Amino acid sequence: MSMVEAYVLDHPEFQMCREFGHAMRPTHRDYIGKASGSAFTLLKKLKCRSCGTKRIDEYSSVTRDLIRRAYEYPDGYLLVGMTMSRHDMRSWNMERFLAERAAVEEAEAA
């Protein structure tokens, strides 16, 4: 069993996010740190519809630039002691699809 397969079996709820990225939706907006005059930091909070990962973006009200981005991952999402890229997840899914397709074609030919 491959590392990817073991991970997907343990955490199927994270498979789509690992391959395609998070499906984030905004959940909250607020501002913090009102400083001199009308300058402040805008907070945008987002949550992934698939796995529940939370993202917090902080923007400058003056420059409109992203100042900081932080993530809060659900238990089991982070990989400890291993790495897995989107390519790894895509390759595993492709191999699984091709094997299933070959089995269907073989059954149809019989």
MOPAC internal coordinates of N, CA, C and O (Angstrom, degrees):
PM7 1SCF
backbone

  N    0.0000 0     0.00 0     0.00 0    0    0    0
  C    1.4557 1     0.00 0     0.00 0    1    0    0
  C    1.5288 1   108.26 1     0.00 0    2    1    0
  O    1.2310 1   121.28 1   -46.52 1    3    2    1
  N    1.3305 1   115.16 1   133.48 1    3    2    1
  C    1.4632 1   119.50 1  -178.89 1    5    3    2
  C    1.5252 1   110.97 1   -77.78 1    6    5    3
  O    1.2310 1   121.32 1   -15.79 1    7    6    5
  N    1.3278 1   115.08 1   164.21 1    7    6    5
  C    1.4640 1   121.10 1   177.26 1    9    7    6
  C    1.5283 1   110.33 1   -59.48 1   10    9    7
  O    1.2310 1   120.26 1   138.07 1   11   10    9
  N    1.3280 1   117.10 1   -41.93 1   11   10    9
  C    1.4689 1   121.22 1  -178.91 1   13   11   10
  C    1.5240 1   109.93 1   -64.92 1   14   13   11
  O    1.2310 1   120.35 1   133.89 1   15   14   13
  N    1.3177 1   116.95 1   -46.11 1   15   14   13
  C    1.4627 1   120.56 1  -179.46 1   17   15   14
  C    1.5284 1   111.12 1   -61.10 1   18   17   15
  O    1.2310 1   120.36 1   137.11 1   19   18   17
  N    1.3182 1   116.92 1   -42.89 1   19   18   17
  C    1.4688 1   120.38 1   178.30 1   21   19   18
  C    1.5195 1   111.12 1   -61.43 1   22   21   19
  O    1.2310 1   120.62 1   138.28 1   23   22   21
  N    1.3199 1   116.42 1   -41.72 1   23   22   21
  C    1.4691 1   120.44 1   179.58 1   25   23   22
  C    1.5256 1   110.72 1   -64.68 1   26   25   23
  O    1.2310 1   120.40 1   134.01 1   27   26   25
  N    1.3473 1   116.84 1   -45.99 1   27   26   25
  C    1.4646 1   120.75 1  -178.64 1   29   27   26
  C    1.5220 1   110.83 1   -64.09 1   30   29   27
  O    1.2310 1   120.06 1   141.37 1   31   30   29
  N    1.3205 1   117.48 1   -38.63 1   31   30   29
  C    1.4588 1   119.95 1   178.15 1   33   31   30
  C    1.5272 1   111.33 1   -64.06 1   34   33   31
  O    1.2310 1   120.78 1   142.30 1   35   34   33
  N    1.3313 1   116.11 1   -37.70 1   35   34   33
  C    1.4714 1   120.45 1   178.95 1   37   35   34
  C    1.5207 1   112.14 1   -76.85 1   38   37   35
  O    1.2310 1   119.98 1   147.84 1   39   38   37
  N    1.3357 1   117.65 1   -32.16 1   39   38   37
  C    1.4675 1   121.94 1  -173.46 1   41   39   38
  C    1.5338 1   111.21 1  -138.74 1   42   41   39
  O    1.2310 1   119.49 1  -113.45 1   43   42   41
  N    1.3231 1   118.57 1    66.55 1   43   42   41
  C    1.4737 1   119.62 1  -178.92 1   45   43   42
  C    1.5255 1   113.15 1   -63.37 1   46   45   43
  O    1.2310 1   120.23 1   156.85 1   47   46   45
  N    1.3189 1   117.16 1   -23.15 1   47   46   45
  C    1.4652 1   120.67 1  -178.60 1   49   47   46
  C    1.5222 1   112.86 1   -69.16 1   50   49   47
  O    1.2310 1   119.90 1   166.58 1   51   50   49
  N    1.3347 1   117.80 1   -13.42 1   51   50   49
  C    1.4635 1   121.49 1  -178.57 1   53   51   50
  C    1.5268 1   113.49 1  -102.57 1   54   53   51
  O    1.2310 1   119.84 1   174.18 1   55   54   53
  N    1.3327 1   117.91 1    -5.82 1   55   54   53
  C    1.4570 1   121.75 1  -173.33 1   57   55   54
  C    1.5303 1   112.78 1   -58.13 1   58   57   55
  O    1.2310 1   119.68 1   131.44 1   59   58   57
  N    1.3200 1   118.22 1   -48.56 1   59   58   57
  C    1.4606 1   120.50 1  -176.79 1   61   59   58
  C    1.5323 1   111.50 1   -64.89 1   62   61   59
  O    1.2310 1   120.13 1   139.86 1   63   62   61
  N    1.3163 1   117.36 1   -40.14 1   63   62   61
  C    1.4680 1   120.34 1   180.00 1   65   63   62
  C    1.5183 1   111.29 1   -66.29 1   66   65   63
  O    1.2310 1   120.44 1   141.87 1   67   66   65
  N    1.3133 1   116.76 1   -38.13 1   67   66   65
  C    1.4613 1   120.13 1   179.27 1   69   67   66
  C    1.5200 1   111.87 1   -66.77 1   70   69   67
  O    1.2310 1   120.09 1   147.70 1   71   70   69
  N    1.3368 1   117.44 1   -32.30 1   71   70   69
  C    1.4654 1   119.86 1  -178.75 1   73   71   70
  C    1.5255 1   112.59 1   -87.75 1   74   73   71
  O    1.2310 1   119.71 1   137.32 1   75   74   73
  N    1.3295 1   118.17 1   -42.68 1   75   74   73
  C    1.4674 1   121.32 1  -172.08 1   77   75   74
  C    1.5183 1   114.55 1  -109.64 1   78   77   75
  O    1.2310 1   119.83 1   168.26 1   79   78   77
  N    1.3199 1   117.92 1   -11.74 1   79   78   77
  C    1.4581 1   121.30 1  -174.66 1   81   79   78
  C    1.5178 1   110.23 1    97.34 1   82   81   79
  O    1.2310 1   121.12 1   -12.32 1   83   82   81
  N    1.2981 1   115.47 1   167.68 1   83   82   81
  C    1.4610 1   121.46 1  -176.48 1   85   83   82
  C    1.5242 1   111.97 1   -75.50 1   86   85   83
  O    1.2310 1   121.00 1   -33.25 1   87   86   85
  N    1.3174 1   115.68 1   146.75 1   87   86   85
  C    1.4682 1   122.99 1   173.94 1   89   87   86
  C    1.5271 1   107.07 1   -99.03 1   90   89   87
  O    1.2310 1   121.10 1  -100.15 1   91   90   89
  N    1.3293 1   115.49 1    79.85 1   91   90   89
  C    1.4648 1   120.92 1  -174.29 1   93   91   90
  C    1.5259 1   111.79 1   -78.90 1   94   93   91
  O    1.2310 1   121.64 1   -36.67 1   95   94   93
  N    1.3198 1   114.47 1   143.33 1   95   94   93
  C    1.4598 1   121.15 1   172.18 1   97   95   94
  C    1.5216 1   108.24 1  -134.53 1   98   97   95
  O    1.2310 1   120.16 1   -36.31 1   99   98   97
  N    1.3166 1   117.30 1   143.69 1   99   98   97
  C    1.4679 1   120.32 1  -179.54 1  101   99   98
  C    1.5279 1   110.38 1   -66.89 1  102  101   99
  O    1.2310 1   121.19 1   -38.76 1  103  102  101
  N    1.3148 1   115.33 1   141.24 1  103  102  101
  C    1.4638 1   120.07 1   177.34 1  105  103  102
  C    1.5152 1   112.45 1  -120.74 1  106  105  103
  O    1.2310 1   120.40 1   156.28 1  107  106  105
  N    1.3543 1   116.84 1   -23.72 1  107  106  105
  C    1.4575 1   118.99 1  -173.80 1  109  107  106
  C    1.5262 1   109.55 1  -163.91 1  110  109  107
  O    1.2310 1   120.88 1   -35.26 1  111  110  109
  N    1.3330 1   115.92 1   144.74 1  111  110  109
  C    1.4693 1   121.12 1   171.89 1  113  111  110
  C    1.5179 1   107.28 1  -130.55 1  114  113  111
  O    1.2310 1   120.89 1   -35.35 1  115  114  113
  N    1.3115 1   115.90 1   144.65 1  115  114  113
  C    1.4496 1   120.87 1   179.22 1  117  115  114
  C    1.5222 1   107.72 1  -160.94 1  118  117  115
  O    1.2310 1   120.91 1    -7.39 1  119  118  117
  N    1.3153 1   115.86 1   172.61 1  119  118  117
  C    1.4616 1   118.57 1   173.84 1  121  119  118
  C    1.5186 1   108.26 1  -128.32 1  122  121  119
  O    1.2310 1   121.78 1   -28.14 1  123  122  121
  N    1.3417 1   114.19 1   151.86 1  123  122  121
  C    1.4624 1   120.50 1   179.92 1  125  123  122
  C    1.5137 1   109.22 1  -137.95 1  126  125  123
  O    1.2310 1   120.91 1   -11.04 1  127  126  125
  N    1.3009 1   115.87 1   168.96 1  127  126  125
  C    1.4595 1   121.99 1   170.61 1  129  127  126
  C    1.4989 1   114.85 1    59.58 1  130  129  127
  O    1.2310 1   119.76 1  -135.95 1  131  130  129
  N    1.3236 1   118.06 1    44.05 1  131  130  129
  C    1.4610 1   119.67 1   178.45 1  133  131  130
  C    1.5252 1   108.27 1   -58.24 1  134  133  131
  O    1.2310 1   121.07 1   -64.37 1  135  134  133
  N    1.3009 1   115.56 1   115.63 1  135  134  133
  C    1.4636 1   120.77 1  -175.37 1  137  135  134
  C    1.5198 1   109.51 1  -106.01 1  138  137  135
  O    1.2310 1   120.23 1    38.73 1  139  138  137
  N    1.3071 1   117.17 1  -141.27 1  139  138  137
  C    1.4637 1   121.94 1  -176.89 1  141  139  138
  C    1.5244 1   111.31 1   -63.14 1  142  141  139
  O    1.2310 1   120.96 1   -48.93 1  143  142  141
  N    1.2892 1   115.77 1   131.07 1  143  142  141
  C    1.4611 1   120.79 1   177.67 1  145  143  142
  C    1.5116 1   111.79 1    63.32 1  146  145  143
  O    1.2310 1   121.11 1    53.85 1  147  146  145
  N    1.3083 1   115.48 1  -126.15 1  147  146  145
  C    1.4589 1   119.77 1  -176.17 1  149  147  146
  C    1.5282 1   112.90 1  -105.15 1  150  149  147
  O    1.2310 1   119.88 1  -170.29 1  151  150  149
  N    1.3323 1   117.83 1     9.71 1  151  150  149
  C    1.4621 1   120.25 1  -179.87 1  153  151  150
  C    1.5269 1   110.16 1   -74.78 1  154  153  151
  O    1.2310 1   121.35 1   -40.30 1  155  154  153
  N    1.3321 1   115.02 1   139.70 1  155  154  153
  C    1.4533 1   120.44 1   177.11 1  157  155  154
  C    1.5238 1   108.73 1  -155.34 1  158  157  155
  O    1.2310 1   120.88 1    -4.99 1  159  158  157
  N    1.3128 1   115.92 1   175.01 1  159  158  157
  C    1.4497 1   121.62 1   176.42 1  161  159  158
  C    1.5223 1   108.27 1  -108.86 1  162  161  159
  O    1.2310 1   120.49 1   -54.23 1  163  162  161
  N    1.3174 1   116.67 1   125.77 1  163  162  161
  C    1.4575 1   121.88 1   178.57 1  165  163  162
  C    1.5215 1   109.24 1   -90.15 1  166  165  163
  O    1.2310 1   120.68 1   -50.25 1  167  166  165
  N    1.3152 1   116.30 1   129.75 1  167  166  165
  C    1.4620 1   121.95 1   175.94 1  169  167  166
  C    1.5226 1   108.95 1  -103.44 1  170  169  167
  O    1.2310 1   120.75 1   -49.15 1  171  170  169
  N    1.3060 1   116.18 1   130.85 1  171  170  169
  C    1.4555 1   121.05 1   171.59 1  173  171  170
  C    1.5176 1   106.91 1  -120.44 1  174  173  171
  O    1.2310 1   120.87 1   -56.01 1  175  174  173
  N    1.3221 1   115.94 1   123.99 1  175  174  173
  C    1.4618 1   121.31 1   178.82 1  177  175  174
  C    1.5133 1   108.38 1  -108.34 1  178  177  175
  O    1.2310 1   121.24 1   -45.92 1  179  178  177
  N    1.3400 1   115.22 1   134.08 1  179  178  177
  C    1.4543 1   121.58 1  -179.34 1  181  179  178
  C    1.5245 1   109.49 1  -130.47 1  182  181  179
  O    1.2310 1   120.85 1   -21.86 1  183  182  181
  N    1.3234 1   115.98 1   158.14 1  183  182  181
  C    1.4600 1   120.71 1   178.71 1  185  183  182
  C    1.5235 1   108.36 1  -139.74 1  186  185  183
  O    1.2310 1   120.68 1   -42.25 1  187  186  185
  N    1.3271 1   116.30 1   137.75 1  187  186  185
  C    1.4610 1   121.77 1   179.13 1  189  187  186
  C    1.5293 1   109.50 1   -73.91 1  190  189  187
  O    1.2310 1   120.99 1   -49.58 1  191  190  189
  N    1.3238 1   115.70 1   130.42 1  191  190  189
  C    1.4678 1   121.02 1   179.37 1  193  191  190
  C    1.5196 1   111.82 1   -68.76 1  194  193  191
  O    1.2310 1   120.07 1   154.80 1  195  194  193
  N    1.3193 1   117.48 1   -25.20 1  195  194  193
  C    1.4658 1   120.79 1  -175.17 1  197  195  194
  C    1.5246 1   113.49 1   -87.96 1  198  197  195
  O    1.2310 1   120.55 1   129.16 1  199  198  197
  N    1.3260 1   116.54 1   -50.84 1  199  198  197
  C    1.4725 1   118.95 1  -170.96 1  201  199  198
  C    1.5231 1   114.16 1  -114.71 1  202  201  199
  O    1.2310 1   119.85 1   167.31 1  203  202  201
  N    1.3254 1   117.90 1   -12.69 1  203  202  201
  C    1.4605 1   119.91 1   178.91 1  205  203  202
  C    1.5162 1   115.24 1    90.42 1  206  205  203
  O    1.2310 1   119.60 1  -177.39 1  207  206  205
  N    1.3334 1   118.36 1     2.61 1  207  206  205
  C    1.4662 1   120.53 1   175.35 1  209  207  206
  C    1.5228 1   109.38 1   -56.94 1  210  209  207
  O    1.2310 1   120.74 1   -42.23 1  211  210  209
  N    1.3273 1   116.19 1   137.77 1  211  210  209
  C    1.4682 1   120.94 1   178.49 1  213  211  210
  C    1.5202 1   109.40 1  -108.61 1  214  213  211
  O    1.2310 1   121.07 1   -38.30 1  215  214  213
  N    1.3277 1   115.56 1   141.70 1  215  214  213
  C    1.4662 1   121.24 1   177.69 1  217  215  214
  C    1.5179 1   108.21 1  -127.72 1  218  217  215
  O    1.2310 1   121.17 1   -42.78 1  219  218  217
  N    1.3189 1   115.38 1   137.22 1  219  218  217
  C    1.4634 1   121.56 1   177.35 1  221  219  218
  C    1.5195 1   107.74 1  -122.15 1  222  221  219
  O    1.2310 1   120.73 1   -61.17 1  223  222  221
  N    1.3339 1   116.21 1   118.83 1  223  222  221
  C    1.4612 1   122.75 1   177.61 1  225  223  222
  C    1.5203 1   108.64 1  -107.43 1  226  225  223
  O    1.2310 1   120.58 1   -44.06 1  227  226  225
  N    1.3325 1   116.50 1   135.94 1  227  226  225
  C    1.4633 1   122.00 1   175.41 1  229  227  226
  C    1.5247 1   108.15 1  -115.61 1  230  229  227
  O    1.2310 1   120.82 1   -51.13 1  231  230  229
  N    1.3456 1   116.04 1   128.87 1  231  230  229
  C    1.4611 1   122.46 1  -178.90 1  233  231  230
  C    1.5246 1   110.55 1  -121.82 1  234  233  231
  O    1.2310 1   120.87 1   -31.52 1  235  234  233
  N    1.3108 1   115.94 1   148.48 1  235  234  233
  C    1.4530 1   121.91 1   173.99 1  237  235  234
  C    1.5247 1   108.98 1   -80.92 1  238  237  235
  O    1.2310 1   120.77 1   -48.07 1  239  238  237
  N    1.3229 1   116.13 1   131.93 1  239  238  237
  C    1.4668 1   118.93 1   177.21 1  241  239  238
  C    1.5303 1   111.36 1   -74.18 1  242  241  239
  O    1.2310 1   120.50 1   162.82 1  243  242  241
  N    1.3137 1   116.65 1   -17.18 1  243  242  241
  C    1.4663 1   120.70 1  -179.31 1  245  243  242
  C    1.5227 1   110.47 1   -85.26 1  246  245  243
  O    1.2310 1   120.14 1   124.33 1  247  246  245
  N    1.3336 1   117.33 1   -55.67 1  247  246  245
  C    1.4648 1   121.04 1  -175.42 1  249  247  246
  C    1.5285 1   112.88 1   -92.85 1  250  249  247
  O    1.2310 1   120.65 1   163.49 1  251  250  249
  N    1.3196 1   116.36 1   -16.51 1  251  250  249
  C    1.4710 1   123.62 1  -175.97 1  253  251  250
  C    1.5263 1   112.21 1    68.45 1  254  253  251
  O    1.2310 1   120.23 1  -168.99 1  255  254  253
  N    1.3264 1   117.16 1    11.01 1  255  254  253
  C    1.4563 1   121.78 1   179.92 1  257  255  254
  C    1.5237 1   111.18 1   -80.87 1  258  257  255
  O    1.2310 1   121.40 1   -29.31 1  259  258  257
  N    1.3259 1   114.94 1   150.69 1  259  258  257
  C    1.4588 1   121.23 1   172.51 1  261  259  258
  C    1.5205 1   107.76 1   -71.32 1  262  261  259
  O    1.2310 1   120.35 1   -55.98 1  263  262  261
  N    1.3103 1   116.95 1   124.02 1  263  262  261
  C    1.4594 1   121.95 1  -178.99 1  265  263  262
  C    1.5197 1   110.38 1   -93.30 1  266  265  263
  O    1.2310 1   120.97 1   137.23 1  267  266  265
  N    1.3315 1   115.75 1   -42.77 1  267  266  265
  C    1.4655 1   119.76 1  -175.05 1  269  267  266
  C    1.5230 1   108.27 1  -155.72 1  270  269  267
  O    1.2310 1   121.34 1   -31.59 1  271  270  269
  N    1.3235 1   115.04 1   148.41 1  271  270  269
  C    1.4629 1   121.75 1   174.99 1  273  271  270
  C    1.5227 1   107.27 1  -134.16 1  274  273  271
  O    1.2310 1   120.87 1   -47.01 1  275  274  273
  N    1.3118 1   115.94 1   132.99 1  275  274  273
  C    1.4628 1   121.05 1   179.44 1  277  275  274
  C    1.5259 1   109.39 1  -132.81 1  278  277  275
  O    1.2310 1   120.77 1   -30.23 1  279  278  277
  N    1.3220 1   116.13 1   149.77 1  279  278  277
  C    1.4599 1   122.26 1   179.11 1  281  279  278
  C    1.5170 1   110.19 1  -121.84 1  282  281  279
  O    1.2310 1   121.21 1   -33.20 1  283  282  281
  N    1.3195 1   115.28 1   146.80 1  283  282  281
  C    1.4588 1   122.73 1   170.69 1  285  283  282
  C    1.5237 1   105.91 1  -123.40 1  286  285  283
  O    1.2310 1   120.65 1   -67.54 1  287  286  285
  N    1.3434 1   116.36 1   112.46 1  287  286  285
  C    1.4554 1   121.07 1  -175.30 1  289  287  286
  C    1.5216 1   111.52 1   -96.80 1  290  289  287
  O    1.2310 1   119.99 1   -33.06 1  291  290  289
  N    1.3375 1   117.62 1   146.94 1  291  290  289
  C    1.4611 1   119.83 1   175.55 1  293  291  290
  C    1.5301 1   110.59 1   -69.63 1  294  293  291
  O    1.2310 1   120.71 1   -21.79 1  295  294  293
  N    1.3052 1   116.25 1   158.21 1  295  294  293
  C    1.4669 1   121.03 1   178.37 1  297  295  294
  C    1.5227 1   110.06 1   -55.00 1  298  297  295
  O    1.2310 1   120.72 1   -46.39 1  299  298  297
  N    1.3253 1   116.22 1   133.61 1  299  298  297
  C    1.4515 1   122.13 1   177.49 1  301  299  298
  C    1.5123 1   114.62 1    92.72 1  302  301  299
  O    1.2310 1   119.74 1   167.56 1  303  302  301
  N    1.3371 1   118.11 1   -12.44 1  303  302  301
  C    1.4639 1   119.53 1  -177.59 1  305  303  302
  C    1.5267 1   111.71 1   -73.66 1  306  305  303
  O    1.2310 1   120.74 1   134.82 1  307  306  305
  N    1.3193 1   116.18 1   -45.18 1  307  306  305
  C    1.4634 1   120.00 1  -177.11 1  309  307  306
  C    1.5220 1   110.53 1   -70.12 1  310  309  307
  O    1.2310 1   121.01 1   -39.00 1  311  310  309
  N    1.3130 1   115.68 1   141.00 1  311  310  309
  C    1.4584 1   122.12 1   179.05 1  313  311  310
  C    1.5191 1   108.76 1   -90.87 1  314  313  311
  O    1.2310 1   120.54 1   -52.92 1  315  314  313
  N    1.2987 1   116.58 1   127.08 1  315  314  313
  C    1.4541 1   121.11 1   179.85 1  317  315  314
  C    1.5247 1   108.17 1  -107.69 1  318  317  315
  O    1.2310 1   121.07 1   -61.98 1  319  318  317
  N    1.3246 1   115.56 1   118.02 1  319  318  317
  C    1.4520 1   120.43 1   177.15 1  321  319  318
  C    1.5204 1   115.31 1    77.93 1  322  321  319
  O    1.2310 1   119.86 1  -167.00 1  323  322  321
  N    1.3392 1   117.88 1    13.00 1  323  322  321
  C    1.4625 1   120.24 1   177.26 1  325  323  322
  C    1.5286 1   109.31 1  -151.70 1  326  325  323
  O    1.2310 1   121.61 1   -16.15 1  327  326  325
  N    1.3076 1   114.52 1   163.85 1  327  326  325
  C    1.4588 1   120.03 1   175.52 1  329  327  326
  C    1.5205 1   108.36 1  -124.91 1  330  329  327
  O    1.2310 1   121.08 1   -34.29 1  331  330  329
  N    1.3059 1   115.54 1   145.71 1  331  330  329
  C    1.4545 1   121.22 1   178.14 1  333  331  330
  C    1.5258 1   107.59 1  -145.41 1  334  333  331
  O    1.2310 1   120.51 1   -61.93 1  335  334  333
  N    1.3121 1   116.63 1   118.07 1  335  334  333
  C    1.4589 1   120.94 1  -178.85 1  337  335  334
  C    1.5317 1   110.20 1   -90.69 1  338  337  335
  O    1.2310 1   120.97 1   -10.42 1  339  338  337
  N    1.3124 1   115.75 1   169.58 1  339  338  337
  C    1.4626 1   119.67 1   173.35 1  341  339  338
  C    1.5196 1   110.11 1   -61.21 1  342  341  339
  O    1.2310 1   120.91 1   143.92 1  343  342  341
  N    1.3374 1   115.87 1   -36.08 1  343  342  341
  C    1.4655 1   120.32 1   178.22 1  345  343  342
  C    1.5281 1   110.37 1   -60.83 1  346  345  343
  O    1.2310 1   120.02 1   137.87 1  347  346  345
  N    1.3282 1   117.57 1   -42.13 1  347  346  345
  C    1.4665 1   121.26 1   178.00 1  349  347  346
  C    1.5246 1   110.41 1   -59.26 1  350  349  347
  O    1.2310 1   120.63 1   134.03 1  351  350  349
  N    1.3386 1   116.40 1   -45.97 1  351  350  349
  C    1.4645 1   120.41 1  -179.17 1  353  351  350
  C    1.5268 1   110.57 1   -66.28 1  354  353  351
  O    1.2310 1   120.33 1   137.36 1  355  354  353
  N    1.3217 1   116.97 1   -42.64 1  355  354  353
  C    1.4668 1   121.55 1   178.57 1  357  355  354
  C    1.5240 1   111.21 1   -61.90 1  358  357  355
  O    1.2310 1   120.40 1   135.96 1  359  358  357
  N    1.3224 1   116.83 1   -44.04 1  359  358  357
  C    1.4661 1   121.18 1  -179.90 1  361  359  358
  C    1.5212 1   111.20 1   -62.36 1  362  361  359
  O    1.2310 1   120.48 1   136.85 1  363  362  361
  N    1.3228 1   116.70 1   -43.15 1  363  362  361
  C    1.4600 1   120.83 1   178.59 1  365  363  362
  C    1.5261 1   110.37 1   -61.88 1  366  365  363
  O    1.2310 1   120.18 1   134.75 1  367  366  365
  N    1.3421 1   117.26 1   -45.25 1  367  366  365
  C    1.4590 1   120.89 1   178.79 1  369  367  366
  C    1.5215 1   111.78 1   -63.15 1  370  369  367
  O    1.2310 1   120.21 1   140.17 1  371  370  369
  N    1.3290 1   117.20 1   -39.83 1  371  370  369
  C    1.4586 1   121.27 1   179.34 1  373  371  370
  C    1.5277 1   110.92 1   -64.13 1  374  373  371
  O    1.2310 1   120.38 1   135.12 1  375  374  373
  N    1.3270 1   116.88 1   -44.88 1  375  374  373
  C    1.4650 1   120.45 1   178.69 1  377  375  374
  C    1.5233 1   111.04 1   -60.85 1  378  377  375
  O    1.2310 1   120.54 1   138.26 1  379  378  377
  N    1.3140 1   116.57 1   -41.74 1  379  378  377
  C    1.4645 1   121.43 1   179.17 1  381  379  378
  C    1.5325 1   110.14 1   -63.95 1  382  381  379
  O    1.2310 1   120.36 1   135.65 1  383  382  381
  N    1.3288 1   116.91 1   -44.35 1  383  382  381
  C    1.4624 1   121.43 1   179.20 1  385  383  382
  C    1.5271 1   110.82 1   -62.20 1  386  385  383
  O    1.2310 1   120.44 1   133.74 1  387  386  385
  N    1.3428 1   116.76 1   -46.26 1  387  386  385
  C    1.4624 1   120.45 1  -178.30 1  389  387  386
  C    1.5312 1   111.49 1   -63.36 1  390  389  387
  O    1.2310 1   120.27 1   141.98 1  391  390  389
  N    1.3184 1   117.09 1   -38.02 1  391  390  389
  C    1.4706 1   120.86 1   177.70 1  393  391  390
  C    1.5294 1   110.63 1   -65.59 1  394  393  391
  O    1.2310 1   120.42 1   137.15 1  395  394  393
  N    1.3302 1   116.79 1   -42.85 1  395  394  393
  C    1.4699 1   120.50 1   178.28 1  397  395  394
  C    1.5269 1   110.44 1   -64.22 1  398  397  395
  O    1.2310 1   120.56 1   138.22 1  399  398  397
  N    1.3119 1   116.54 1   -41.78 1  399  398  397
  C    1.4725 1   121.74 1  -179.94 1  401  399  398
  C    1.5235 1   110.71 1   -63.68 1  402  401  399
  O    1.2310 1   120.41 1   136.94 1  403  402  401
  N    1.3241 1   116.83 1   -43.06 1  403  402  401
  C    1.4685 1   120.68 1   178.72 1  405  403  402
  C    1.5236 1   110.58 1   -62.91 1  406  405  403
  O    1.2310 1   120.06 1   140.82 1  407  406  405
  N    1.3347 1   117.49 1   -39.18 1  407  406  405
  C    1.4617 1   120.98 1   178.94 1  409  407  406
  C    1.5282 1   111.35 1   -64.80 1  410  409  407
  O    1.2310 1   120.08 1   139.84 1  411  410  409
  N    1.3274 1   117.45 1   -40.16 1  411  410  409
  C    1.4644 1   121.90 1   178.09 1  413  411  410
  C    1.5294 1   109.71 1   -65.12 1  414  413  411
  O    1.2310 1   120.23 1   133.59 1  415  414  413
  N    1.3168 1   117.16 1   -46.41 1  415  414  413
  C    1.4544 1   120.69 1  -179.14 1  417  415  414
  C    1.5271 1   111.20 1   -63.20 1  418  417  415
  O    1.2310 1   120.42 1   142.15 1  419  418  417
  N    1.3246 1   116.80 1   -37.85 1  419  418  417
  C    1.4503 1   121.45 1   178.59 1  421  419  418
  C    1.5302 1   110.59 1   -65.93 1  422  421  419
  O    1.2310 1   120.59 1   138.11 1  423  422  421
  N    1.3286 1   116.48 1   -41.89 1  423  422  421
  C    1.4630 1   121.20 1   179.12 1  425  423  422
  C    1.5302 1   110.42 1   -66.26 1  426  425  423
  O    1.2310 1   119.85 1   141.86 1  427  426  425
  N    1.3125 1   117.89 1   -38.14 1  427  426  425
  C    1.4582 1   121.65 1   178.95 1  429  427  426
  C    1.5196 1   111.73 1   -68.09 1  430  429  427
  O    1.2310 1   120.27 1   146.34 1  431  430  429
  N    1.3266 1   117.09 1   -33.66 1  431  430  429
  C    1.4575 1   121.87 1  -179.06 1  433  431  430
  C    1.5229 1   111.88 1   -74.51 1  434  433  431
  O    1.2310 1   119.90 1   156.95 1  435  434  433
  N    1.3154 1   117.79 1   -23.05 1  435  434  433
  C    1.4700 1   121.67 1  -177.54 1  437  435  434
  C    1.5065 1   113.27 1   -77.89 1  438  437  435
  O    1.2310 1   120.10 1   180.00 1  439  438  437

